[in-house]
Amino acid sequence: MIMFPKVSVIIPAFNEEKYICRTLAAVIVQDYPDFEVIVVNNASTDRTESQVNLFLSKFRASQPNIIFCSEPRQGTNYARECGRRIASGEIIAQLDADCLPGKRWISAGVKQLHEPGVVAVTGPYDYFDGNLLMRAFTWLSQCLVYPAVNTMVQLAQRGGIIIGGNTFVKASVLRDCGGYNTAFTFYGDDVDIASRVSVRGWINYSGRLSLRSSSRRYKAIGFFSVMKKYQACFWDVIFRKTGNPAQTMEINHPR
């Protein structure tokens, strides 16, 4: 018997007027039969709200399962936690507002989540607007290094790897973990949730769950600067099992 548990796709949106409608257009054409989309306006100061409302005015009749809400406290995990509390799905899908999922993205995530002992599934980004060298480096590291590290740290019971905007996790597991830790507003949020989820089952990192995403942050801040921050947060949590929220208080990234 084929099972199609309901999926809640949560999309935090802080100043995403350039990207949000394109992302929504990619989500609503998923081939999966039962899902809802929750867009959380995270204290945007641009036209994010009006852009989403315009999108809804065009597609509300054909796509009734799009929920648009607001979270005034700025920070990715504030927005995700707001969406989680509204969500009615058995599975939570984390998606960033500048990502472009393929038509079978939800189907692929749910299929892998059905594997015995698996509580979360994640996969790499393909930075579609990055230069060739940057795309090659990030693709190889995500597809070769990340799966090996994910396996090693889980076997050592030191957490795991989750790609924040490309993850499926069982809602019951996330609830039992206490939801999203709002002390992490940006950097470190994915490492923190991976650390807590991994004690309840296996996090499956799969190259088959690839997702197209913008490289805007790398372009605006610098590739090595962004990588340094991500790596610092990851290894801090892995080795010290605590995390340092003070490292994460950067939310005003260039768009």
VENTA-V782198 format. One line per field, one symbol per residue. psi: psi as a letter, one per 30 degrees, with the letter a starting at -180 (. if undefined). burial: b if it has 9 or more other C-alpha atoms within 8 Angstrom, else e. A space follows every 10 residues. Layout:
BEGIN
psi->???
burial->???
END
This chain:
BEGIN
psi->kkkikkkjjk jkjjhhfffe eeeeeeefgk gkfjllkjkj jihkgageee eeeeeefege efifhkkjlk jfjkkefeee eeeeffkglf kkkkklfgli klfgeeeeee efffkkfkfk klllkjifgl leeeeeeeee eefeeeeeee eefeeghgba kkjegikkkk eeeeeffgak jffjfdkfee eeeeeeefff akjjjkffhk kklkgeeeee fkefeeeeee eeeefeeeef geljffffhj fikk.
burial->eeeeebbbbb bbbbbbbebb bbbeebbeeb ebeebbbbbb bbbbeebbbe bbeebbeebb eeeeebebeb beebbbbbbb bbbbeebebb bbbbbbbbbb bebbbbbbbb ebbeeeebbb bbbbbbbbeb eeeebeebbb bbbebbbebb bebbeeebbb bbbbebbbbb bebbeeeebb bbebbbbbbb bbbbbbbbbe bbbbbbbebb bbbbbebbee bbeeebeebb eebbbbbbee bebbbebbbb eeeee
END
